[in-house]
Amino acid sequence: MKIGIVGAGSIGLWLAGRLASAGSTISVLARGETLKTLVQSGVTVITAEGTRSAGVSASDRPADFEHQDLVIFAVKGQDLPNAAEAAQPMIGPSTLLLPAMNGVPWWFLKSAKGNLAAQPLRSVDPDGKCEKALPTERVIGGVVHASCSVERPGVVRHVMGNGIIIGAAGGLGATAVTGVQNVLATAGFDASHAEDIRYDIWYKLWGNMTMNPISALTGASCDLILDDPDARAFASAIMDEAAAVGAAIGCPITQSPDDRHDITRQLGAFKTSMLQDAEAGRPLEIGALLEAPREIAQLAGIATPALDDLLGLMRVFSAARTGRTDAQG
């Protein structure tokens, strides 16, 4: 399978390295020092079992690549609209599209029921670029359960987790999804095919929409957040609100916040991806993790005071980091 990777961060490099090692033809859209490394020596994946390098094609010009069988987008949510436009030379009439990203995607309400059906989510696709550039009938929704970090350009360390859940966003046949699942499984991923990928997306969001931003705000690892009863209660209140929204959109959560906290506790002094981004001075994924669920809640007529508070704090935090005076988003 010819697979294009858009985004050469930790997850993008991890996917590229594993897939290339398994025999897929990989083309990576990259730039700067990462591009130089990929051209010279390929992508290197460091795991507990050892280090492996694999050759890939790499360029900062999408037009250098022919149409791909599958294009995987491994970028931050706020970068996807422009990345989707830029990647058009890689996307042919039958190319499958897999966003491997955190948070709520632009197509999330396409298959919802009732008044929410097909409502656009402007918090993650303000100008409709994703909707135009990435046809939902060819999109495979994805949830990645893994932690990776970039050691240096072109070199990624796999820390934990190996799961990838995929499922049709809407209109794509099961055969196409199963084909991608098989390719992922051949590369050693724990790949599974979800009947309703929307649930898996919402469930992961329910777990990380609190720890990620709270850790970025405070600079604390997850164990410290959970050790404080008031911080833990604040996270639980947001999760209760998100569970109510999930029930309204056909993604019911059966666990309690305490159940999820117990799982997070097992990770120990874990630094979330958003905390790592904050420490590195990178933009934060506020839209996909906080603004989108709040937008869905408003469409569903559900009040989310705790989520609203966290969103406001994150907007101010983001504005202060970037030197902006306008903290309204």
Phi, psi and omega in degrees: 000136175271118186236126175261138178246118177255110183113108184253045171273202187296311181291319179299316179293320179299313178297315182299314182296315182292317181292320179294320179296333181272359174110356176287150176272114190249131174240124185246127174273114186216179179205171175060216183296327177298317178299315180301316181294317181297321179293319185281319189221009179077194180257140180243129178246123179258125178230176177295336181274346180145191183240135180223137177246149180218143179281140177220160169275142182215143179199159172260009180239109180304330181294345177288344181256145174280177177301137182260157172286326181215134173243123179257125177261113180242059181240170175288153185305320182289344181265349187296315182306313179289324179295322179297318177294315184295329186277003185305323178298341180271350189252115177262185184293343180240010181292132174274151188232125183232101172283117179256078192219161176278158170085188184277126178276167184296332186270005195303325183265006182302321183252016176289167182252163175070215185291342181276348186303128174063017176292131177288147178254097184286344178294332180246347178218066191300328182252008180072019182294317180296316181300324181282318188274338185235089183302126185301329182291352176243010182268134171253115177290147183221146174231122181255124175251083182200156175235125180223159176218145178279118178286315177196169184309126178082358183235124183237141175254127175273119186267307181197162176081145182215014188267139173225120178253131180230157178189155182296134176288328179165120174091348181273135182291154182296330181298319180294317180294317179297324177299316178292320177302317180295321178297317179295318180296321178298329178277002175095005177279149171278083187264132178228155184251114182271139175293322178227093184295339178301321179297314182296323176296314182292323180296316178295318178302315180305326181277331186246000181285351177253306183299320181299301182292323180296322178293322178294319179297318189263340186077014186261147171285166188297326182296323179292322178297315182288337179289335181270119185297326181285320177296319178296318180295322178297315178299319181295322179297319178295320180293324176297319178295317180294327177294322177296319177295317179302318179297326182284338184249014177083021178234066186291139177256123182265342177283162171264160175305322179297324176301316181290321178300322179297323177293315179298323180302327182294342179283346179073218182281068188270131174267122179290164179296326180289325175295319177297321178295318180297317181294329181271359180076019180273157175301152183254147184277065181287322184299305186288330184269330186235312183293320181294312177296328177291322177297317178297318179300317179295320177297326181272356180073032182250126179285139181224068184298321180292316177298320179300318180297315181294320178299316179298317178297319181291325177296316179296316179300315180295319180296319181294324180292325184265000179077016179278152176261343179267112182257027184264012176106000000 
